[in-house]
């Protein structure tokens, strides 16, 4: 399993220290939520934040694009040092081409599904993606409650992966804490995004409790 704290809940005035904090606490990835104020109402980071963080962390930088026209960001994120780029199915017109373009820039390519979007919407491209992100809240803001019905999507994605021999990772994002993580882990989820739970107190204890909950 991989723990990927979201810096959406970090102190933006001390971002270098906030990323060092989760790295020291044992995080595997750092999750960067990039929002444009259009696809979702919130407005957050961009490629300059990734570029600023890259020299100061060895963590895998996972960029979650909650934006319209994510293709416009591919080259700049790759140059900034991003390791992966997740686009929303709902925001992309030519998904096959977008995935190819991301991978051609040396990044891992992932697709996210909003709560109302079924797995069936992306079955034609599951053979080529590196990861599928199941949103367990509606995108745009941190601190929301986990939507239990999304567990069915995790089960379906894991079954398809096993039946077809695909190699994508399954990621979940939204309301992940030491009480919700186990039901996701049991359905084959590989990567867990957690924001407020990790950053609201002692990050060492929070990350340790996430791992302990899956033992």
RAZI-V405128 format. One record per backbone hydrogen bond with DSSP energy under -1.0 kcal/mol. CO is the residue of the C=O (numbers start at 1). NH is the residue of the N-H. If there is no record, write none. Layout:
BEGIN
CO NH
CO NH
END
This chain:
BEGIN
2 192
3 28
3 29
5 31
6 9
7 10
11 14
14 18
15 19
16 20
17 21
18 22
19 23
20 24
21 25
22 27
23 26
28 60
30 62
31 7
32 64
33 45
34 66
35 44
42 37
46 49
46 50
47 51
48 52
49 53
50 54
53 56
60 30
61 83
61 84
62 32
63 86
64 34
64 66
66 36
69 72
70 73
73 77
74 78
75 79
76 80
77 82
83 108
84 63
85 110
86 65
87 112
88 91
89 92
94 98
95 99
96 100
97 101
98 102
99 103
100 104
102 107
103 106
108 85
109 130
109 131
110 87
111 133
112 89
113 135
114 117
118 121
119 122
122 125
125 128
125 129
130 169
131 111
132 171
133 113
134 173
136 147
147 150
148 151
149 152
150 154
151 155
152 156
153 157
154 158
155 159
156 160
157 161
158 162
159 163
160 164
161 165
161 166
169 132
170 190
170 191
171 134
172 193
173 136
177 181
181 185
182 186
184 187
184 189
185 188
190 2
191 172
192 4
194 6
195 199
196 200
202 206
203 207
204 208
205 209
206 210
207 211
208 212
209 213
211 214
212 215
END
